Amino acid sequence: MNDLNAGELNMAVSAICQNDKGEKYAFVTFSDGVRSAEGKIPACKILKNGGFADIEVKELEKYMAEHLKELKKLAANIDIFSAFKGE
């Protein structure tokens, strides 16, 4: 297998969600093609880890905390209904 993106860490941010208590949150997914991890903001905690070492998980959590403002803005700009437009 020759994956040109192997080793490159990709990040995706979900739209803003809201629980039954009215608390808003979003998910941040990190993947390098082999490993993946899913975190939650604004808590900045990794909830699911598929292959990252403990030290790497801490770095991902640190990244989320340091970039929380930008991540929140990305989540706020996602229009989940745009996928259904034009059908």
C-alpha positions in Angstrom: 0.0 0.0 0.0 1.5 3.3 -1.0 -0.5 6.1 0.7 0.8 9.5 -0.3 -0.9 11.0 2.8 0.6 8.6 5.3 2.1 10.5 8.2 0.2 13.6 7.5 -2.2 14.5 10.4 -5.6 15.6 9.2 -8.2 17.3 11.4 -12.0 17.6 11.0 -14.4 19.5 13.2 -18.1 18.7 13.5 -21.0 21.1 13.6 -22.1 22.4 17.0 -24.2 20.0 19.0 -26.3 20.6 22.1 -27.2 18.1 24.8 -30.5 18.0 26.8 -29.0 20.4 29.4 -28.4 23.1 26.7 -24.6 22.7 26.8 -23.0 23.2 23.4 -20.1 21.1 22.2 -18.4 19.9 19.0 -16.2 16.9 18.1 -12.7 17.2 16.7 -11.2 14.2 14.8 -7.6 13.7 14.1 -6.3 11.0 11.7 -3.1 10.2 9.9 -4.5 7.4 7.7 -3.5 4.7 10.2 -4.5 6.1 13.6 -7.4 8.2 14.6 -8.6 10.0 17.7 -11.8 11.9 18.5 -11.9 14.7 21.0 -14.6 17.0 22.3 -14.6 20.8 22.7 -14.8 22.9 24.8 -13.7 20.2 27.3 -10.5 19.6 25.1 -10.5 15.9 26.0 -9.8 12.9 23.7 -12.7 10.5 24.0 -11.7 7.8 21.6 -8.2 6.8 20.7 -7.2 4.4 18.0 -3.4 4.1 18.0 -2.0 7.3 19.4 0.5 7.0 22.3 -0.4 8.6 25.6 2.0 11.4 25.1 0.5 12.1 21.6 -3.0 12.2 23.1 -1.8 14.8 25.6 -0.4 16.8 22.7 -3.7 16.6 20.8 -5.6 17.8 24.0 -3.1 20.6 24.3 -3.6 21.6 20.7 -7.4 21.7 21.2 -7.0 23.9 24.3 -4.6 26.3 22.6 -6.7 26.6 19.5 -10.1 26.4 21.1 -11.3 29.8 19.8 -10.5 28.8 16.2 -12.0 25.4 16.6 -15.2 26.8 18.0 -15.4 29.2 15.0 -14.9 26.3 12.6 -17.7 24.4 14.2 -20.0 27.4 14.2 -19.5 27.9 10.5 -20.5 24.3 9.5 -23.9 24.2 7.9 -25.1 20.6 8.4 -28.0 21.1 6.0 -25.9 22.2 3.1 -25.4 18.5 2.2 -29.1 18.3 1.4 -29.3 21.4 -0.7 -29.9 20.8 -4.4 -31.4 17.4 -4.0 
